[in-house]
Amino acid sequence: MKTTIAVQNIKCGGCVNTITNKLSKIENIQNVQVNKESSSVAFRYFEPEDAFKVREKLRDLGYLAVDDRNTLVSKANSFISYATGKMR
């Protein structure tokens, strides 16, 4: 199955790199595509639980779904993820 999640805090290519790298490491997740312009993450998954793992990982990285509350902590996490992605 394929789905797309609209997310917050995607600012640049560093964010795209971090999200792509981290989500691609999750078992049963394939074809991760991050679109900076639309602030969305598309991917293929096998079981509904796999899609929830992606949403949790995005939250951990600071890239919350648009229906989640964007706190100062999540913004700070996304900045750290951005910086990590820029260094690669």
DOVO-935043 format. One record per residue: residue number from 1; residue in one letter; chain; x, y, z of N, C-alpha, C in turn. Coordinates in Angstrom, 2 decimals. Layout:
BEGIN
[NUM,'A','A',[X,Y,Z],[X,Y,Z],[X,Y,Z]]
...
END
This chain:
BEGIN
[1,'M','A',[0.83,-1.17,0.00],[0.00,0.00,0.00],[0.88,1.24,0.00]]
[2,'K','A',[0.33,2.32,-0.48],[1.07,3.57,-0.53],[0.26,4.64,0.18]]
[3,'T','A',[0.96,5.52,0.89],[0.30,6.63,1.56],[1.19,7.85,1.54]]
[4,'T','A',[0.60,8.99,1.84],[1.32,10.25,1.93],[0.90,10.94,3.22]]
[5,'I','A',[1.88,11.46,3.94],[1.62,12.19,5.16],[2.06,13.64,4.96]]
[6,'A','A',[1.18,14.59,5.20],[1.54,16.01,5.18],[2.18,16.33,6.53]]
[7,'V','A',[3.38,16.91,6.49],[4.13,17.15,7.72],[4.54,18.61,7.86]]
[8,'Q','A',[4.93,18.96,9.07],[5.40,20.30,9.39],[6.92,20.32,9.47]]
[9,'N','A',[7.50,21.50,9.32],[8.92,21.78,9.60],[9.90,21.32,8.53]]
[10,'I','A',[9.46,20.89,7.35],[10.42,20.57,6.28],[10.85,21.90,5.66]]
[11,'K','A',[12.12,22.22,5.81],[12.62,23.52,5.37],[13.57,23.47,4.18]]
[12,'C','A',[14.33,22.36,4.05],[15.38,22.36,3.04],[15.81,20.94,2.68]]
[13,'G','A',[16.83,20.88,1.87],[17.37,19.60,1.45],[17.93,18.76,2.59]]
[14,'G','A',[18.44,19.42,3.63],[18.93,18.69,4.80],[17.81,17.92,5.47]]
[15,'C','A',[16.65,18.56,5.58],[15.48,17.89,6.15],[15.09,16.70,5.28]]
[16,'V','A',[15.08,16.91,3.98],[14.71,15.85,3.04],[15.66,14.67,3.18]]
[17,'N','A',[16.97,14.94,3.26],[17.97,13.87,3.41],[17.76,13.09,4.70]]
[18,'T','A',[17.57,13.80,5.79],[17.39,13.14,7.08],[16.16,12.26,7.07]]
[19,'I','A',[15.04,12.79,6.62],[13.80,12.03,6.60],[13.94,10.80,5.72]]
[20,'T','A',[14.48,10.98,4.53],[14.64,9.86,3.60],[15.52,8.77,4.18]]
[21,'N','A',[16.66,9.17,4.75],[17.59,8.18,5.33],[16.98,7.44,6.51]]
[22,'K','A',[16.37,8.15,7.40],[15.83,7.52,8.62],[14.63,6.62,8.31]]
[23,'L','A',[13.73,7.07,7.46],[12.56,6.27,7.16],[12.90,5.04,6.32]]
[24,'S','A',[13.90,5.15,5.47],[14.31,4.03,4.63],[14.88,2.88,5.45]]
[25,'K','A',[15.28,3.15,6.68],[15.83,2.11,7.55],[14.75,1.32,8.29]]
[26,'I','A',[13.51,1.78,8.22],[12.42,1.09,8.92],[12.01,-0.13,8.10]]
[27,'E','A',[11.93,-1.26,8.78],[11.55,-2.50,8.11],[10.17,-2.37,7.49]]
[28,'N','A',[10.01,-2.91,6.29],[8.76,-2.92,5.52],[8.34,-1.55,4.97]]
[29,'I','A',[9.26,-0.59,4.98],[8.99,0.73,4.38],[9.86,0.85,3.13]]
[30,'Q','A',[9.22,1.22,2.03],[9.94,1.32,0.76],[9.54,2.59,0.02]]
[31,'N','A',[10.37,2.96,-0.95],[10.10,4.07,-1.87],[9.74,5.36,-1.14]]
[32,'V','A',[10.56,5.74,-0.18],[10.32,6.98,0.56],[10.61,8.16,-0.36]]
[33,'Q','A',[9.63,9.05,-0.47],[9.77,10.24,-1.30],[9.33,11.44,-0.48]]
[34,'V','A',[10.24,12.39,-0.29],[9.95,13.59,0.49],[9.84,14.76,-0.47]]
[35,'N','A',[8.75,15.50,-0.39],[8.54,16.66,-1.24],[8.57,17.91,-0.37]]
[36,'K','A',[9.65,18.66,-0.51],[9.84,19.87,0.30],[8.78,20.92,-0.01]]
[37,'E','A',[8.43,21.07,-1.28],[7.48,22.11,-1.67],[6.08,21.88,-1.09]]
[38,'S','A',[5.65,20.63,-1.06],[4.31,20.34,-0.52],[4.37,19.87,0.93]]
[39,'S','A',[5.58,19.82,1.51],[5.77,19.35,2.89],[5.08,18.01,3.11]]
[40,'S','A',[5.42,17.05,2.26],[4.79,15.74,2.37],[5.81,14.62,2.25]]
[41,'V','A',[5.44,13.49,2.83],[6.28,12.30,2.79],[5.41,11.16,2.28]]
[42,'A','A',[5.82,10.57,1.16],[5.09,9.43,0.58],[5.96,8.18,0.73]]
[43,'F','A',[5.31,7.04,0.91],[6.04,5.78,1.06],[5.10,4.61,0.85]]
[44,'R','A',[5.71,3.45,0.63],[4.97,2.20,0.53],[5.18,1.42,1.82]]
[45,'Y','A',[4.13,0.70,2.24],[4.19,-0.11,3.44],[3.38,-1.37,3.24]]
[46,'F','A',[3.57,-2.34,4.12],[2.90,-3.62,3.99],[1.72,-3.77,4.96]]
[47,'E','A',[1.92,-3.38,6.19],[0.89,-3.52,7.23],[0.58,-2.14,7.82]]
[48,'P','A',[-0.64,-1.92,8.30],[-0.97,-0.62,8.91],[-0.01,-0.23,10.04]]
[49,'E','A',[0.48,-1.20,10.80],[1.42,-0.89,11.87],[2.70,-0.24,11.33]]
[50,'D','A',[3.08,-0.62,10.11],[4.29,-0.05,9.51],[4.11,1.45,9.27]]
[51,'A','A',[2.94,1.85,8.83],[2.67,3.27,8.60],[2.71,4.05,9.92]]
[52,'F','A',[2.25,3.45,10.99],[2.31,4.10,12.30],[3.76,4.28,12.77]]
[53,'K','A',[4.62,3.32,12.42],[6.04,3.44,12.76],[6.66,4.65,12.07]]
[54,'V','A',[6.25,4.89,10.83],[6.76,6.05,10.09],[6.32,7.33,10.78]]
[55,'R','A',[5.06,7.41,11.14],[4.55,8.62,11.80],[5.28,8.86,13.13]]
[56,'E','A',[5.54,7.80,13.88],[6.28,7.93,15.14],[7.71,8.42,14.89]]
[57,'K','A',[8.37,7.85,13.88],[9.74,8.26,13.57],[9.78,9.72,13.14]]
[58,'L','A',[8.82,10.13,12.31],[8.75,11.54,11.91],[8.59,12.43,13.14]]
[59,'R','A',[7.74,12.03,14.06],[7.53,12.80,15.29],[8.83,12.89,16.09]]
[60,'D','A',[9.55,11.78,16.21],[10.81,11.76,16.94],[11.84,12.71,16.31]]
[61,'L','A',[11.80,12.81,14.99],[12.74,13.67,14.27],[12.32,15.14,14.29]]
[62,'G','A',[11.08,15.42,14.73],[10.60,16.80,14.77],[9.75,17.20,13.59]]
[63,'Y','A',[9.36,16.24,12.77],[8.52,16.49,11.60],[7.14,15.91,11.87]]
[64,'L','A',[6.31,16.69,12.52],[4.99,16.23,12.92],[4.01,16.28,11.77]]
[65,'A','A',[3.02,15.40,11.82],[1.92,15.46,10.86],[1.18,16.79,11.08]]
[66,'V','A',[0.54,17.29,10.04],[-0.10,18.60,10.13],[-1.20,18.65,11.19]]
[67,'D','A',[-1.75,17.51,11.56],[-2.79,17.52,12.59],[-2.24,17.38,14.00]]
[68,'D','A',[-0.90,17.32,14.15],[-0.26,17.29,15.47],[0.13,18.71,15.88]]
[69,'R','A',[0.20,18.95,17.18],[0.58,20.25,17.71],[2.09,20.43,17.57]]
[70,'N','A',[2.52,21.51,16.92],[3.92,21.80,16.67],[4.48,22.62,17.84]]
[71,'T','A',[5.17,21.94,18.75],[5.69,22.59,19.95],[7.12,23.09,19.73]]
[72,'L','A',[7.61,23.82,20.70],[8.99,24.29,20.64],[9.96,23.12,20.62]]
[73,'V','A',[9.66,22.07,21.34],[10.52,20.88,21.35],[10.57,20.23,19.97]]
[74,'S','A',[9.42,20.10,19.32],[9.42,19.48,17.99],[10.15,20.35,16.99]]
[75,'K','A',[10.03,21.66,17.12],[10.77,22.57,16.23],[12.28,22.42,16.46]]
[76,'A','A',[12.68,22.29,17.72],[14.10,22.10,18.02],[14.60,20.77,17.46]]
[77,'N','A',[13.79,19.71,17.59],[14.17,18.41,17.03],[14.32,18.48,15.53]]
[78,'S','A',[13.42,19.20,14.86],[13.53,19.30,13.40],[14.78,20.08,13.02]]
[79,'F','A',[15.16,21.08,13.82],[16.39,21.83,13.53],[17.61,20.93,13.65]]
[80,'I','A',[17.64,20.08,14.67],[18.75,19.13,14.84],[18.79,18.16,13.66]]
[81,'S','A',[17.62,17.68,13.24],[17.56,16.77,12.09],[18.03,17.47,10.82]]
[82,'Y','A',[17.64,18.73,10.68],[18.07,19.55,9.53],[19.59,19.65,9.51]]
[83,'A','A',[20.18,19.99,10.66],[21.63,20.15,10.73],[22.35,18.85,10.41]]
[84,'T','A',[21.82,17.75,10.92],[22.42,16.44,10.64],[22.36,16.14,9.15]]
[85,'G','A',[21.23,16.44,8.52],[21.08,16.20,7.08],[21.99,17.07,6.25]]
[86,'K','A',[22.24,18.29,6.70],[23.13,19.20,5.97],[24.57,18.74,6.00]]
[87,'M','A',[24.96,18.06,7.08],[26.35,17.63,7.21],[26.66,16.44,6.32]]
[88,'R','A',[25.65,15.75,5.82],[25.89,14.56,4.99],[26.20,14.92,3.59]]
END
